[in-house]
């Protein structure tokens, strides 16, 4: 049904709406629509920001509760001694 509406049909609809509601009413209505869109965008941005903050807090808690690793740095003074396998004899 709406596939048959062309440019002349849209202009006719715009003129009818303008005559019925008047220029002042339409401009105030469009202003309200603009404010609504702006408010919606702001809400979406705040929602995504809150979601990112929750994710960051969750990662921080997970990092704090993770088991600490035993990391001891090796120095150049240390010598590593590897014992021989059992059952072998050292022929010198």
NORVEN-V617687 format. One record per pair of residues at least 12 apart in sequence whose C-alpha atoms are under 6 Angstrom apart, sorted by the first residue. I is the first residue (numbers start at 1). J is the second residue. Records with the same first field share a line. If there is no record, write none. Layout:
I: J + J
//
This chain:
none
//
